Amino acid sequence: MNTRELEKQLWAAADKLRGNISSSDYKYVVLGLIFLKYVSDAFSVRYQTAIDENYDPEDQDWYLAENIFWIPKEARWEYLVASAKQPEIGVLVDSAMEAIERDNPSLKGVLPKNYAREALDKRRLGELIDLFTNIKFDTASSKDLLGQVYEYFMGMFADSEGKHGGEFYTPRSIVKLLVEMLEPYSGRVYDPCCGSGGMFVWSEKFVEEHAGRVSDIAVYGQELNETTWRLAKMNMAIRGIDANIKRGDTLMDDQLPDLKADYILANPPFNISDWGQEHLQADPRWKYGLPPKGNANFAWIQHMIHHLSPRGTAGFVLANGSMSSQTGGEGDIRKQLVLNDMVDAIVTLPSQLFFNVTIPCCLWFVSRDRVNRHGKVLFIDGRNLGKMVTRRNRELTEEDIARVAKIYHEYKTTSAEYADQPGFCKVANLEEIKQHDYVLTPGRYVGVEEAEEDDEPFADKFARLTAELEIQFAKSHELEVKIKENLAKIEKEIK
């Protein structure tokens, strides 16, 4: 069975557990079990190694030396499986989570402990435990396989929860595009509103795929929602990523005030009002202007700029209004960002990329590393990219991602291969941007796509199109007659 089939089978089985539990609560029930299965499996492999090498398998230091969580006896998967059919299985799972937190301080307050609740069907919970038991995660690739299952489940939960699900999960293709454009090979990576940690996962994957060392990057983040913060911590733990993720309101309570990041990747909540502006009037982050009280977009932008290292670059998702809004002084802040040479590139994206949210969005890239690009901004109009993967959702293809990333890299390195593409991309200078009143919508700059040359003589084309139109008229008349006949039959039946 391949990974995709495994994911679908697990989802179908896990979805039966839902019952009367809300989707948001159910998410943590299932993902908590996946986490428990992984850490227990990793422990079991190390446990067997200790036996094979004549070490004491109950020595906690033996596991800590390999960054493997110590799992006490009452939390080991085989112990839970033995009681999976018992009515007290919910209590046992809660106790297992508490025991793991007790013996692993980095997980304190992270794991879900709500399996004993009355609304959770204990028979189905036992069946789910049995189901996960049948999956073998005992090979060297177990972390990656279980990580893929974990990510698939998060995507499915985001889809089923609709708009609110997108708050903790940024679609994979958007994250991958950001990572491919920024190329975080080494240094400090920061996400000020990290959700479930997808930006970090793809940054690590990027380093691994390009033969780098994951230890060369350090991960930092902050997340407001407590349950989403827990999800991020579990997501990092399940993949072995050492991340410093704080919990709290990033704009009101920045818990990493001294951090200067080399790469910032983020998907801040769009157009948030009542974000606390009245309490932050003199905040040093607002170097380019005080963000309006009714919209936090330019607060997020300036927060990220504040946290950039001298050579740092940030790529983040924002609502399209950020490119053109003049409300509450936003136009003045945007102008100052351009004049101070902070805006590196703007990419518009197609609609329907987010689960059940059709609002189109854009990517901003701001940078302190603007050597050879002073006074220039790259604009890419990607509104026609992507393909529909369901009736509701679109996804950027690998070709789309590679195309946009290649253009950005050629622009950054001032490569001779870079060339404006009418209708798709253009490098504009300050004078051009000034003429557009510092509005940064790519469609204003890239122009119209060049039409393919048409060498068919006009007279021949006119005759051909006229003949085709006559045929369409004839078909239309035939259809009209059939409709009238059917309506007449229905009228007779009614009478």
N, C-alpha and C positions, 0 to 999 in steps of 0.2 A: 504494500500500500504506500503510495507516495504521500508527501507532506500535505498537499492540497486535499486529497481524499480523507486523510486523517483528520484534518481541521474540520471539514464538513461533517464527518461522522461524530466527532466530539461535540460540535456545536448542536447538532440535531438531538443528541442524547442529553446534553446539559440543558437545552431549552425546555425539556420536559419537566425539569425541576421547578420551573418558575412558579406555577401555582398562583397563589394569592400575593406573592411578594412583588413589590414594585421593581421595575427594571433597574433603577439606580441601586437599590439594595441588593438585588440579585447579582449584579455585576461583581460586587465584592465577595459574595458567597462563593461564586465559581472561581474567580481569579485567586482568591485566598487559598482554595484547595489546590489549584495548579501550582501556586507558590510552595505550598506545603509538600506536594509531591516532588517538586524539583529539589528542594533542600534536603529532603529525606533520601532521595536517590543519590545525590552527590555525597552525602554522609555515608551511605551504604557502600559505595565504591571505595571510599577512603578506609572504611571500617575493614573491608575484606583485605585491602592492601596491608593494613597493620597486622592482621592475622598471618598473611603470607610471609611477612618479613619479621615475624616474631616480636612485634611491638604490642604494647597494651592497647587494645582497641577502645578502651574506655578512658584513655588519657586525652583530656581536652586539648592540650597543647599540640598533639599530633594533627589535629584538624585546623587549628588556628594558623599553624605554620604554612598551610596551603590555602589560606583565606576561604576555608570551608566552614560553614556554620556548624556549631556543636548542637546536636539534636539529642535531648534527653530521652530516656527510654519511653516515657509516656507520650512522646510526640512522634515517634518513628512510624512510618507508614504501615509497616506490618502489624503494629500494635492496633492501629485504627481499623485496618482491614479485618482483623479477627473479631471486631465488635461492630462491623458495618451494619449487620442485620438487627442489632439491639436498639430498643427505643431510646436508650441514653446516648446514642452516637453523637448527637448535637453537643451535649455536655462534654463528651470526650474530645471533640474537635476544638471546642473553646479552651479546654484545659491544655491541649497540645500547643495552641497558639500562645497562651500565657507562659507556658514552660519555655518555649523558644525565645520569647522576649526576655524572660528572666535570665537566661544563660547567654544571651547575645545582646549586649547593651546597645549596639547600633540599630537594633530593630525595636527598641522600646517605644511603645505607643503607636506602632506602625500596623501591626497585623489585625485583621478583622476578628472579632470575638462575639459573633452574634448567631452562632449555629444552633443554640439551644432554644431559640425563640419559637413560640407556639405556631406561628404562621408557616414555618419551614417544615415541609413534609419530610419526616425522618426516614421513611421508606425510600423516597426518591434520593435523599441525601446519601443513603447507604449504597444505592445503585450507582450513583455518580462516583463514589469512592471506588467501587468495584471496577467501573469503567476505566478510570485513570490507572488503576492497578494493572490493567491488561496492556498498557502502553509501556514499552521498554525504553527507559531513558538512561541506560547504564553504559553507554558508549562514550567515546571522547567527544562525539558530536551532540551529546544530550543537551548541553546548554543552548546550542544554536537551535536544535529542533524544538525544544520546549519554549525557547524564546519566540520562535515563529508562531507556535500555537498561541502563546500569550498575546502576541501582537494581533493575530487574526481575531482572537476573542475581543480585544479592545475595540477593533474596528467594527465588528458586528454589534457590539453593545452601543457604540456611538451611532451606528445606523438605526438600531431599534429605538434608541432614545431620542432621535431627531435632533432638534436645535440644541438642546441642553447637552446632548452627548458630545457635540463638537467642542464643548468647552474644555474637555479633558483630552481630546484626541484630534490632532491635526492630520489630515489625510496623508498617507505615505508619499504620494507623488509630489506634493508640495514640499514636504520636509526634504525629500531626496533632491529636489531642484535647488533648494537653499544650500544644502550641504555641498552639492557638486559645484555650485558657483563660488562658495566661500573657501572650499578646500581646507578644512581645519586639520592640517597635518600634525601640528604640535603647538603647545601653549595652553592658555586658559580659555575654556569654552563656557559661556554664560547664557542662561535663559531666565529672564526675570519673571516669567509667568509660565512655568515649565509644564503645567498639566501633568500628564502621566509619564513625561520624560522622553518622548519620541525623538526630539532633537538630539538628545545625548546618544541614544541608541544608534541613530544613523551616522552621527559623527564618528563613533567608534567603528562602525562598519566601514566607513570611508577609509579610515586609517588602515584597517586590516586589509581591505581590498587593494590598497596601493602599497602593500608590503612595508608599511610603517609599524611603529611600536605603539600599542594602545597606551602604554605607560607614559608616552610623551605628551599626552593631553591631560589636563586637570579639569574636572567638571564642577560647575557651580550653578545653583538655581534657587528660585524662591517660588512658592505657590500659596495662594490665599486659602483655597478650599481644603479643609482638613482631610476629608476622605480622598480627594484627588492627590493630595500630598502623600498619603499613605500608599496609594496606587503607584506613584512615582518611585517611592522608596522600595517597594516590592519589585517593580520593574527593573530598577538598577541592581538590586540584590540577585535577582534571578539570572542576570547576565554577567554578574561579577564586576559591575562597574562601580568604582569607588567615587561616589558623588557627594558633594557637600550641598544638600538641599535644605533650605530654611523654610519655615512656615510663617506666613503673615502677609499683610497687605504691602506689596512692593512700593507703591507710590507714597503711602502714608507712613510706612515703617520699613525702610530699606535696611535689611539686616546684613547686607554685605557692603557697607558704605565705602570701604577702602579698596574694593576690588577694581582692578583695571584689567579688562579682558581683551584677549587678542582676537577672539571671535564671539560675536553675539548672534544667536539665532532665536527668534521668538515669534509667537503668534498671540499678541496681546488681545484682550477682548475689544471688539469694535465699538467705537462711539459711546463709551461709557460716560454717563452723566453722574453728577453728585459723587465725584471721586475724591473730594476733600480739599479742593483748591483754596477754600477760605482759610485753611489751617497751614497752607504752604506758600503764602504770598512771597516770602523772601528766601525761598529755597535756592541754594546755589546751583541746582540742576537747571534752572530756567535761564540759561545763558543767552538764549536767542529770543526770549520774550515769555511773559506769563501766559500759560495755556488757559483757554477759557474755562469757566466753571462748568459749562454744560457738555463738554466733550474732552475726554482724556487722551485723544490720539496724539496730540503734540506734547503732552506730558510724557507719554511712553517714549516718543522719539528722543526727547531731550534727556530722559533718564538713561537711555541706552548710550547716547553720545557721551554722557557724563562718565560712564563706566568703560569707555574704550581706552585701551592702552595707546601710547604714541604711534604705534603702527597697526592699530586695531581696525577691524571692519565689522559692521553689523548688517545682517540681512533679516528682514522681518515682514510679516504679513499685516496689511492694514486695509480698511474699507476704502473704496475708490474715492470717496469724498475728501480724503486727506490730500489728494493731488490737486484739488481745485477750490476747496472751501475758503470763503473769505469771512466766515462768521467768527465773531469774538476775537478778532485779531489773528486768526490762523493764517491768513494770507501774508501778514507781516512777518510772522515767525518763519513761514516757508521761504519768503524772500531772503531773510537773514541767513537761513541755512544754505541757500544757493550762493549768496554773496560771500559767505565765509568758507566756501569751497568744501562743504561737508557732504553734499548729495553726489553720490557716485553713479547710481543707475536707478531707473524706475522700470518695472516690468508689469504690464497689465495681464491678468489671467482671465480665463473664461469663467462663466457662471457654472453652478452645479458641481463644483469640486468638493464642497463640504456636504456632509450628510444632512439631507432634508433642509438645507439652507441654500436658497438660490442666489443670494446676494453675491455679485461679482467682487473680486478683491484685487489687490495689487501687491507687489513686492517692492519695498524700499531697500536700497543699499546706501549706507552712509559710511564714510571712511576717513580716518586721519592719514592713511597711507595713499596719498594722491600724487605721487611722483609722476611726472610726465602727463598728468591729466588735469592740471590746474585749469579752472575756468571751463570745464567740459562736463557734460552729463550724457550718459548713454540711455536712450529710450528704446524699449522693446515693446511692441504691441502684440501680445500673445493671446488676444481674445478668441482667436480661431483655432487655438491649439487643443489637443486632447481628443479623446473619443469617449462615447457613452458606453459605460460598462453595465449599467442597469437603466431602467426607464427613468430613474431620478438622478443618477450620479454620473459624472464625467471624471475621467482620470487622465493625467498627463502621461503620454507614452514615453518609453525609453528614448525614442528618437527625438521627441520634443525636448526632453530634459538635456540631452546631449547637444542639441542645436543651440539652445539658449545659453547653456554653460560655455560652449565654445566661443560664441560671440562675445560674452562677457570677458573671458580670459584673453581673447585677442585684443579687446579694447584696453584691458588693464596693462597688458604688456606692450602696448602700442605696436602690435605685430603688423607687418606689412600685409598680412593676409586679411586683416579686417577691412570690410567695406560696407558702407551703408546699403541697406536693402529696402528699396521703396515699398512702403506698406507694412514693413516689419521692424526695421531697426534703423536708428540714426544717432550719431553723436552731434549734439547741439552745443553751441557756445553760449556765453553769457548774454551776448547781444540778442540772439534769437530768443532765449528764454525771457529776457526783459520785454521783448515785443509781445510776448504772450502773457504779460503781467505776472510772471513767475508761476503760472499754472503749469503743472508738471504732467499732464495727461499725455501719454505717448502718441495718441492719435493726432494730436496737434502738430507733431513734429515729423513723423515718419512718412507722411504723404500717402499717396495711393499706389497700390501694387501695380506694377507694369503689366499691361495686358499682353497676352500672347499675340504674336503677329498673325494676321489673317490675310492670306494671299488669294482668297476666293474672289473673283471679279464680282462687282456689285450687281450687275445684271443677272448673273447666274444665281447669286444668293437670293435676290429678290424673287426670282421665279421659283426657287426651291422653297422658300419660306411661305410664299403664297399658296403653293400646292399643299404644303403641310397644314396650313390654316384651313383650307377647304375640307381636308379630311377630318380635322377636328370638329368643324362645324357640322359635318354629316353625322359623326358619332354623337355629337350633342343632341341633334334632332332625333336620332334613334332612341336615345336614352329618355328624352322628353316624352315621346310617344308611349314607351313602356311604363313610365311613371304614371301617366294619365290613365292607361288601361288598368293598372293595379288599383289606383284610387277609385275608379269606377266600380271595380269588383267589390272593394271594401264597402262602398256606399250602398250597393245592392244588398250585401249581407246585413248591413245595419237596418235597412228598411224591412 
